[in-house]
Amino acid sequence: MNATIDFATADDLEPMADLLAELFTLESDFQPERHKQLAGLRLILDNPAIGRLFVVRVDDSVAGMANALFTVSTAEGRRVILLEDVIVKAARRGSGLGRKLVEHILAWAAANGLPRVTLLADKDNAPALAFYKRLGFEYSAMRVLRKTM
């Protein structure tokens, strides 16, 4: 298996939208809406100040993705990362691609002086929660609240 991890390109947006559809069927808070996912991906791709899209390719085909969004932490006094949409195709899960992808993003964040990576995971997704714990993520005392407009 020849796997590479890199920044996404415009050619990757359609397969990334496919991955988001798969992800959003696993998460109770979201429903797949392809036009919205493509718009969001395009917004990030076209505006690198917002964040970066990462893909893992196996034999030149997109097999996984994640996005690293920038925000400013007043606690840290600088930019930090919100890691979102980490997903590997179902057929490729368990092969270590997800670990490689997240470790790549963590190394990239550290190399770019970003002191913290925060993520959200569905509270009922035990495999994802265990995966992130194995990668060194810790539970926060903070609770997520949301208001949809």
LINHU-V124072 format. One record per pair of residues at least 24 apart in sequence whose C-alpha atoms are under 10 Angstrom apart, sorted by the first residue. I is the first residue (numbers start at 1). GAP is how many residues later the second one is. D is the distance in Angstrom with one decimal. If there is no record, write none. Layout:
i:I gap:GAP d:D
i:I gap:GAP d:D
This chain:
i:1 gap:56 d:10.0
i:1 gap:57 d:6.6
i:1 gap:58 d:7.1
i:1 gap:94 d:9.8
i:2 gap:55 d:8.0
i:2 gap:56 d:5.5
i:2 gap:57 d:5.5
i:2 gap:58 d:8.3
i:3 gap:53 d:6.7
i:3 gap:54 d:5.4
i:3 gap:55 d:4.4
i:3 gap:56 d:6.6
i:3 gap:57 d:8.1
i:3 gap:58 d:9.2
i:3 gap:59 d:9.6
i:3 gap:60 d:8.9
i:3 gap:94 d:7.9
i:3 gap:97 d:9.5
i:4 gap:51 d:8.2
i:4 gap:52 d:5.6
i:4 gap:53 d:5.3
i:4 gap:54 d:6.6
i:4 gap:55 d:8.4
i:4 gap:56 d:8.2
i:4 gap:57 d:9.8
i:4 gap:58 d:9.6
i:4 gap:59 d:9.9
i:4 gap:93 d:9.4
i:4 gap:96 d:9.4
i:4 gap:97 d:9.1
i:5 gap:49 d:7.0
i:5 gap:50 d:5.7
i:5 gap:51 d:4.4
i:5 gap:52 d:6.3
i:5 gap:53 d:9.0
i:5 gap:57 d:9.6
i:5 gap:58 d:10.0
i:5 gap:59 d:9.1
i:5 gap:60 d:9.0
i:5 gap:92 d:9.3
i:5 gap:95 d:8.2
i:5 gap:96 d:6.7
i:5 gap:99 d:7.6
i:5 gap:100 d:9.4
i:6 gap:47 d:8.5
i:6 gap:48 d:5.7
i:6 gap:49 d:5.7
i:6 gap:50 d:6.6
i:6 gap:51 d:8.1
i:6 gap:59 d:9.7
i:6 gap:95 d:9.2
i:6 gap:98 d:9.0
i:6 gap:99 d:9.7
i:7 gap:38 d:9.2
i:7 gap:45 d:6.9
i:7 gap:46 d:5.7
i:7 gap:47 d:4.5
i:7 gap:48 d:6.1
i:7 gap:49 d:8.8
i:7 gap:58 d:9.5
i:7 gap:59 d:9.8
i:7 gap:60 d:9.5
i:8 gap:33 d:9.6
i:8 gap:37 d:7.6
i:8 gap:44 d:8.0
i:8 gap:45 d:5.3
i:8 gap:46 d:5.3
i:8 gap:47 d:5.6
i:8 gap:48 d:8.8
i:8 gap:49 d:9.9
i:8 gap:54 d:9.3
i:8 gap:57 d:8.5
i:8 gap:58 d:9.6
i:8 gap:59 d:9.5
i:9 gap:33 d:9.6
i:9 gap:36 d:7.4
i:9 gap:37 d:9.8
i:9 gap:44 d:8.3
i:9 gap:45 d:9.0
i:9 gap:46 d:9.0
i:10 gap:31 d:9.2
i:10 gap:32 d:7.7
i:10 gap:35 d:7.5
i:10 gap:36 d:9.1
i:12 gap:29 d:9.7
i:12 gap:41 d:9.7
i:12 gap:42 d:9.7
i:12 gap:43 d:8.0
i:12 gap:45 d:9.9
i:12 gap:49 d:8.9
i:12 gap:50 d:7.1
i:12 gap:53 d:9.7
i:13 gap:24 d:9.1
i:13 gap:25 d:6.7
i:13 gap:26 d:9.6
i:13 gap:27 d:9.9
i:13 gap:28 d:6.7
i:13 gap:29 d:7.4
i:13 gap:32 d:9.0
i:13 gap:40 d:9.6
i:13 gap:49 d:9.7
i:14 gap:24 d:7.3
i:14 gap:27 d:9.5
i:14 gap:48 d:9.8
i:15 gap:40 d:9.9
i:15 gap:46 d:8.6
i:15 gap:47 d:6.5
i:15 gap:48 d:8.5
i:15 gap:49 d:9.1
i:15 gap:50 d:9.5
i:16 gap:25 d:8.2
i:16 gap:37 d:9.6
i:16 gap:38 d:9.8
i:16 gap:39 d:8.2
i:16 gap:46 d:7.4
i:16 gap:47 d:8.8
i:16 gap:48 d:7.8
i:16 gap:49 d:6.8
i:16 gap:50 d:9.1
i:16 gap:69 d:9.7
i:16 gap:71 d:9.4
i:17 gap:24 d:8.0
i:17 gap:48 d:9.9
i:18 gap:44 d:10.0
i:18 gap:71 d:9.3
i:19 gap:43 d:9.0
i:19 gap:44 d:8.3
i:19 gap:45 d:7.2
i:19 gap:46 d:7.6
i:19 gap:47 d:9.8
i:19 gap:66 d:8.8
i:19 gap:67 d:9.3
i:19 gap:68 d:6.7
i:19 gap:69 d:7.4
i:19 gap:70 d:6.7
i:19 gap:71 d:9.3
i:20 gap:44 d:9.8
i:20 gap:45 d:8.8
i:20 gap:46 d:9.7
i:20 gap:65 d:7.0
i:20 gap:66 d:9.0
i:20 gap:67 d:7.6
i:20 gap:68 d:9.8
i:20 gap:69 d:9.9
i:22 gap:65 d:8.3
i:22 gap:66 d:9.3
i:22 gap:67 d:7.9
i:22 gap:68 d:8.4
i:23 gap:62 d:7.4
i:23 gap:63 d:8.3
i:23 gap:64 d:6.5
i:23 gap:65 d:8.8
i:23 gap:66 d:9.1
i:23 gap:67 d:9.8
i:24 gap:61 d:9.0
i:26 gap:96 d:8.6
i:26 gap:98 d:9.7
i:26 gap:99 d:8.1
i:27 gap:94 d:8.5
i:27 gap:95 d:6.1
i:27 gap:96 d:9.2
i:27 gap:97 d:8.6
i:27 gap:98 d:8.0
i:28 gap:94 d:7.3
i:28 gap:95 d:9.3
i:28 gap:96 d:8.7
i:28 gap:97 d:9.6
i:29 gap:93 d:8.1
i:41 gap:26 d:8.9
i:44 gap:24 d:9.4
i:44 gap:25 d:8.2
i:51 gap:30 d:8.3
i:51 gap:31 d:9.0
i:51 gap:32 d:9.6
i:52 gap:29 d:9.9
i:52 gap:31 d:9.8
i:52 gap:53 d:9.7
i:53 gap:31 d:9.7
i:53 gap:32 d:9.7
i:53 gap:52 d:10.0
i:54 gap:32 d:9.4
i:54 gap:47 d:8.0
i:54 gap:48 d:9.5
i:54 gap:50 d:9.3
i:54 gap:51 d:7.9
i:55 gap:31 d:9.6
i:55 gap:32 d:9.6
i:55 gap:33 d:9.5
i:55 gap:46 d:7.7
i:56 gap:31 d:9.9
i:56 gap:32 d:8.4
i:56 gap:41 d:7.3
i:56 gap:42 d:8.5
i:56 gap:44 d:8.6
i:56 gap:45 d:6.6
i:56 gap:48 d:10.0
i:57 gap:40 d:9.3
i:58 gap:34 d:9.4
i:58 gap:39 d:9.3
i:62 gap:26 d:9.0
i:62 gap:27 d:8.7
i:63 gap:24 d:8.6
i:63 gap:25 d:5.8
i:63 gap:26 d:5.5
i:63 gap:27 d:9.0
i:63 gap:28 d:8.9
i:63 gap:29 d:7.1
i:63 gap:30 d:9.4
i:63 gap:34 d:8.3
i:63 gap:35 d:9.6
i:64 gap:24 d:4.0
i:64 gap:25 d:6.0
i:64 gap:26 d:9.5
i:64 gap:28 d:8.5
i:64 gap:29 d:9.3
i:64 gap:33 d:7.5
i:64 gap:34 d:7.3
i:64 gap:37 d:8.0
i:65 gap:24 d:9.0
i:65 gap:32 d:9.8
i:65 gap:33 d:8.5
i:65 gap:36 d:7.6
i:65 gap:37 d:9.4
i:66 gap:32 d:9.3
i:66 gap:35 d:7.8
i:66 gap:36 d:8.0
i:66 gap:39 d:8.6
i:67 gap:35 d:10.0
i:67 gap:38 d:8.9
i:68 gap:37 d:7.7
i:68 gap:38 d:9.7
i:68 gap:41 d:8.8
i:68 gap:49 d:8.6
i:68 gap:50 d:9.6
i:68 gap:51 d:9.5
i:69 gap:48 d:9.5
i:69 gap:49 d:9.8
i:70 gap:44 d:9.2
i:70 gap:47 d:9.6
i:73 gap:42 d:9.7
i:73 gap:43 d:9.0
i:76 gap:38 d:9.4
i:76 gap:39 d:7.5
i:76 gap:40 d:8.3
i:77 gap:38 d:9.8
i:78 gap:35 d:9.1
i:78 gap:36 d:7.7
i:78 gap:37 d:8.3
i:78 gap:38 d:9.7
i:79 gap:34 d:8.5
i:79 gap:35 d:6.1
i:79 gap:36 d:7.9
i:79 gap:37 d:8.5
i:80 gap:29 d:8.3
i:80 gap:33 d:8.8
i:80 gap:34 d:5.2
i:80 gap:35 d:6.2
i:80 gap:36 d:5.3
i:80 gap:37 d:6.3
i:80 gap:38 d:8.1
i:81 gap:24 d:9.7
i:81 gap:25 d:9.4
i:81 gap:28 d:7.6
i:81 gap:33 d:7.0
i:81 gap:34 d:8.3
i:81 gap:35 d:6.2
i:81 gap:36 d:4.7
i:81 gap:37 d:6.2
i:81 gap:38 d:8.4
i:82 gap:34 d:8.5
i:82 gap:35 d:5.8
i:82 gap:36 d:4.9
i:82 gap:37 d:5.6
i:82 gap:38 d:8.4
i:83 gap:34 d:6.5
i:83 gap:35 d:6.0
i:83 gap:36 d:4.9
i:83 gap:37 d:7.7
i:84 gap:34 d:8.8
i:84 gap:35 d:6.3
i:84 gap:36 d:7.2
i:84 gap:37 d:8.8
i:85 gap:34 d:9.3
i:85 gap:35 d:9.2
i:85 gap:36 d:9.3
i:86 gap:33 d:9.5
i:86 gap:35 d:9.5
i:86 gap:42 d:9.5
i:87 gap:41 d:9.7
i:98 gap:33 d:8.8
i:99 gap:32 d:8.1
i:99 gap:33 d:8.9
i:99 gap:35 d:9.2
i:99 gap:36 d:7.5
i:102 gap:30 d:9.0
i:102 gap:33 d:8.2
i:103 gap:32 d:7.8
i:106 gap:29 d:9.8
i:120 gap:24 d:8.4
